[in-house]
Structure formats: C-alpha cells, structure tokens
C-alpha cells in the first residue's frame, strides 16, 4: 500500500468519505475513474465482465483480465436478452486494460453476430473502447473483412464512444 493511501486511511477511512473514495479508486483503477461508477455496477459474469444498463438504451460492458469461455457465453446471452427487448440500444464495450479474446472466442463472437445479423441490424449500435493502438488497428482490419450488420466504431475513450452512441440512437428515433 502506498504512503499516500496509508495517510488518507489514517485521516479518514469511513465509507463514502473522500479518503475512502480515493482508496477505492486506486484499487479499482481506470474502471472506477473513467468507466462505470461503482454504485452502478450490476452483475458479473464469470468474474470477467461487468455491466451497467441503468442508462438504457445505453448499456456499458467492461471486461478485465483474461476472459474465460464461460464469460464470453454469458456475455452473448446477455446481448441476446437485450435484443429480446425489441428496442434499439447502444452497447459500449470498454476493453481498456483487458486481455484480448482467444481465436476460438473471436470465432464464437463472430458466429453469434452472423446468426443474429438481421435483428442486430435493426436494434444494435456498438462502440468499442480500446486503449491499445495495436488492438484498435486490428479491430479496424477485422472490420475491413467482416462488416458488422449494425453501426460500430472504435474509440480511445469512453466519453467520445458514449456521445457517438447517443447521437446514433437519437438519429434513429427521428
């Protein structure tokens, strides 16, 4: 533990206090500081994915660490549940700091997308946040070969991604 965190603990360690929030932010890293506020965290799937659908029709999904096959299946099931609502929605996938998918997992996601292309074309708008320039470039390359049936863009930060999702969804309601 850093000296700064120890000092703030000694000063005021009560939950909800400024010192407690600073410690929690340090522990949670970028997720707490830039993505989904901790009070809005919903369920976790296989300890790899976190979801926030409190701002529907914007859904935020974040993964950290190495994604398991079970977590991928759970995430695809969750997308299916959102699609079953029959409403257009934006999916903000925040992968900053997360590990990439295995080739098998990528193939599973692609086959899922292909099988639901008709419904996702009507209902899904996707923004992907990737902090690694090489991974962002690979994402662009993948989309040259496999065009999504739904609007999809990649971003370096969540604010731009969320603003884009909101504008695309609003334009579709006109």
Secondary structure, 3 states (H helix, E strand, C coil): CCHHHHHHHHHCCCCCCHHHHHHHHHHHCHHHHHCCCHHHCCCEECCCEEEEEEECCEEEEEECCCCCHHHHHHHHHHHHHHHHCCCCEEEEEECCCCCCCCHHHHHHHHHHHHHCHHHHHHHEEEEEECCCHHHHHHHHHHHHHCCCCCEEEEECCHHHHHHHHHHHHHHHHC
